[in-house]
Amino acid sequence: MTNTFGLEGVEHGKNNLFFLKQLSHAREIRQHIVECFERAAYPTASDEERKRLLTFVIVGGGPISVEFAGELHDFVQRDLTTWYPDLAKFINVTLIEATDHLLGHFDPRLVAYVERLLSKRKFDVRKGMQVTNVEDGAVTLSDGSQVPCGMVVWSTGIAPTRFTRSLIDAGLFASDRGRLCMDEQLRLLDKDNQVVEDIFGLGDCAVTQERPLPTLGQIARQQAMYLAARFGDGTAGTDKQVPFGYSPLLQMSGVGWNDAVIDTTVSSRGKNAPVFAGLLGKLVWSTVYWYVFAFAKRLSSFRGTQVSITNKILIPMHWFKSFFFGRDISKF
C-alpha cells in the first residue's frame, strides 16, 4: 500500500488526492483531469480559479512519478488542449521531491537529463521539499509555501499492508521499515531470528537482512521464478535448497511519448555499462515493455512485461491510434 507518512488529509479520493497504485486509481486520475478541464472551461470561472484547477501536483520524484509526469504532459498538451486551446496558458505541473534529485538510484547522467527535460517542458520541480499538509484545493510545503491545485497525485513509496502487519503482530520478524525478514532461501524468520518452516516471502513485503534489495518488480519476478523452481525440484525448505541469487538487469522510466531513460549500470558491468536517453531510450523501453526480449543466460529468458499474446497485439495498436489520432478524452 502507499506510504502516507501519517499525514492528515492524505487519503485516496479525499481533498482531490489520488494514489498511483492500482488500475482503478489510474482511471480515477484520468477522469478527474478531464473534469478539471471541464470546470475550468465554465464561462463563470475566473482566471485564478482556472489556474488552480489546471495545476497538477505530483508528490514524489521516483521513476513512477517521473513516468506519470511524462504521460500527464502528453495527455494535457497533446490531447486535452486540442479541445480546450484557450486553457493551455493556465496549465502547470508541479513535481515535489524530498531529496536533492529525482529518479532515486538512477545514474547521475540520466538524472541530469530528466531534470533538464522537465525544465524545458516548464515543469515546476521543487527538490528538497516535503509536503506537510494537504487540504481541498492546496498543498502546504515544508518551507511554509502553499501550492493551490486541482489535483494531487501521491506516489511516495510503499508501506506494509494490513496482512503484512498482521503477520508481524503474529510473531514474525520485521525490519525497521516494516518489511518481513527472511534468510537467503527466502524463508521467513520469527522474532527470535529462527526460520519459520514452510513459509516463504517474496516481493516488496519481505527483505533479506544480509543483502537487502530495493522494491523493484524485476526482483519479485526473479524471486517468484526461484521459488517455483525450488518447489518444482522438491528442494524448497530443505538443506539442498540453493540460496536465491539476484541478477540485476536494468532500470528504466518513460518520460512521455518519445522520451525515456534506461540505466544498465545496475547490471554486472557496473559503471562501464551504457545508458540510453531520448528517442533511443524510448525504443529500448518499448521493446522491453512489449516485445519478447531475450536476456543473458543468467535469467534464461526475460520475456518483457507482457505475457499475454492479446496484450502484445493490442498495445502497439493503441500506440498507433494515440500517435495519429490522439487519446480518447471521454469520461467512462
N, C-alpha and C positions, 0 to 999 in steps of 0.2 A: 504494500500500500504506500501511498505518497507520504513523505515526511513533511509535517506541518510545523515542526519545532515548537508545538504548543501555543502558537499564536492564536489569539481570539479573532474570529471572523474568517479564518482560513478553513473553509468548508466548501466542498464541491456544490455548485449551484446557488451559493449564498453570496451576496454582495457582488454579483456578476463575476464571480471567480470560478474557474474551471480547472480540474486536474487534467493531466495529459497521460493517462494510464490505460484506459480501456477504449475499445472501438466506440462504445456509446458516448464516451467523453468527446471523441473527435466529431461525432455527429452533432452533439450539442454545441460545441465550439463553432462549427460551421453555421449552424442555424443562428447563433447569437451574432456572429459577424454580419450576416445578411440583415438581421433585424436592426443592428446599429446603423447600417446604411439607410434602411427604410425610414427609421426615426429621424436621422439627420436630414433626410430629403423633405421632411414636412415643411411647408411654406412658413409656418409659425416659429420654426426653430431658429434661435439666434446663432450668430457665428460662434459665440463662446460655447454654446451647447453642442454645436456641430463638431467643434474641435475636441471637446471632451468625449463625445460618443465615438469619434473615429481615432482616439488614442488607445492603442492596444499595448498593454504592459505584459511582458514575459519575465517571470521571476525564475532565475536560474540560467547559467551560461554554459551548461554542458552540451555534449553532442546532440542530444534530443532537442534541447531548447534552440540550438542554432539551426538544426534541420527544420524545426517548426517555424522559426523566424523566416527562413528562406521560402517555405511554402506559403506562409501568410503574405509575404511581399508579393509573390506571384499572383496569389488569389485576388488581392485588393487592387494591385496595379495593372494586371493583365486582363482580369475578368470583370470585377465589380465596377471599376472606373469606366469601362465601356458603356455601362448602363447609367452610371452616375458621374459623368465627366465634371460637373460643377463642384463635386465634393473632393476631388483629388487633392486640392490645396490644403485640406483640413486633416489629411491622413498623417498619422505619426505612430511609429512603433518604438517603444522603449524597452530595452533589454537590461535587466538588473542582475549583476553577479557579485557575490560576496567576496570573491578573491580578486587578485590583481590581473587575471587574464581569463579568457574564455577557453572552452574545449578541454578543460581538465588536464589530462596527461598527454595530449597530442604534442607532436613535435613543434618546437617554438616557431619554425618557419611557417607551418600551416596555421598556427595561432595568429601570427602577424598577418598572413594573407587574409584570413577571415575577418580580422578586425579592420583591415583596410577596405575590404569589400563592403562590410556593413556601413562603414563611414561614407563610402561612395554612394550607397543607397539611402543615405540620410537617416540611418537609424540613430536613435538616441541611446548610446551604450553607456551605462553607468557601472563602472567596476569599483570594487572595494566598498560597496553599499549593501546594506541589509534592509529588508522590509520589517518595520516594527509594528505596523498596524494596517489592516485592510478594512475599509468601510465602503458602503454603497457609493460609487462614483469617484473614489480616490484611494491611493495607497500612500502611506507615510514611510519615509526612509530614515535611516539611522542618522543622517545629518540634519534631520528636522524638516526637510522639504517635503512637499506633497505633490503627487502627480495625479491630476484629475484624469479619469479614464472611463471608457465604456466597457472594457473587459480586461480581466486579469487571467493569465494562464500560468498556473503554478506547476513548475517542473523542477523540483529541488532534491531529487534523490528519493530513497526508499526508507521505509520504517517497517518493523515487524508486523505481520498480520495478526489477527486475533488467534488464529490457530497456532502460529508460532509462539505467541505469548503464552498460550495455554500449555504448550509443551515445556516451556521454561518454568512455569508455575508447577508443573508436574514433577520437576526434578532434573530436567536436562540442563547441561552446562551451556552458557551463552557468553559471547564476547561483550565488551562494553558498549557495542553498537547494536546489541540485540540480535545478533546472528548466532544460530546454533553452532556449537563447536563439534568438530569431527576429526578423526585421525586421517592418515594418508590413504586409507582404503575407503574413505567416505562413510565410516561407521560413526554414528552419533555417540557423544560422551555424556556421562551424568556429572553431577556437581562434584563428585569425588574424582573426576578425570578418568573414570573407568569406562570401557566400551560397553554400550548397550547392545545386546545381542539382537540381530535381525532387524535393526532399524538403521536406515541409511539416509543420507542427506545429499542434496544437490541444488544448484542454482543460487539465487540471491539469499535464501533463508539460512544458508549454512556456510561455514568457513573453517579451513584448517588452521590450527594455531601456529604451526611451524612455518607455513608458507601461505599466508592469507592472499587470496586472489580478489580482484575487483568484481563488481556486479555487472558482468557482461553476458550477453546471450550466447556467444561462442563458447564460453566456459561451461555454461549449463548444458549446452549441446554435447560437448565432449564428455562431460560427466555422465550424461544420460547414455551415451554410446558405450562408455566404460562399464557402467553398471549392467547394461543389457548384455554385454559380452561376458561379464563375470557370472551373471545369473544363467546365461546360456551354457557356459562350460562347467557350472556347478562349483566354482571356487569362491563364490561370494560368501564372506563371513568366515572363511576358513584360513588356515595358516598358508595355504597355497595361493591365496589371492595377492596378486602383484599390486603395488601402490599405484594410485592414479597419477598420471603424468600429463601436464597441460602443455600443449603445443601452440604458442601464440601465432596468430595468423596476421591480422591487420585490424586497424581501427578506421572507420570511415564515417563521414557525415555529409549529407547533401546540403547545399546552400541555395536552393532554388532550382529552376528548370534546367539551366545549363552550367551549373557550378557544383562542385563537390571537392572535398579534401580526403585523401587516402593516406594513411600513415602506416607504413610497413616496418618502421623502426622497432616495433614491439616484437618482431619475429626474431628468430635465432641469429639473423645477420646484424641485428642491433643498429647502431648509428650509421653503418655503411649501407643500409637498405635505402631504396629510393622512396621519395614521397611524391604524390601527384596532387595537382590542384587545377581548378578551372574546368574547361571542357573535357580535357583528358581524364581528370579525376571523375567527372560525371560519367564518362563512358565506362570506366572501371567500376564505379559504384553501381551503374545499371546492370553490368554483366554479373557482378556478384549477387545483386539483389534478385535478378531474374533468371539468368541463364545457368545451365549446368556447367559448373566451373570446377575443373579438376586441380586440386592442390597436391602437395607433396605426399609421398608415401606415408609420412608420419601421421596423417589423418585418413589414410586410404582414399576417401573421396568426399569432398565437401561440395554438396550439390546445391549451392545457393541457398536462399531462404524460402523458395517456393517449391513445395513437394508435390503440388497438385498440377497435373497437366492442364486442367481447366484454367487455373490462375496464370500459367505460363502463356496461354493463348490470350486471355482477357487483358492482362496488364499491358502488353505492347499496344493492343487495340485502344486501350484507354489513353495511353501516352500519345498515340497518333491523333485521337479525337481532341484531346486537350490542346495539343500544339497547334492544330489547324483551325479548330472551331471554338476553342475556349472551354472552360468548365461550365457545367450547369449550375446556375445560381438560384434555382427554385428551391423553396423550402419543402421538406417532406418528413 
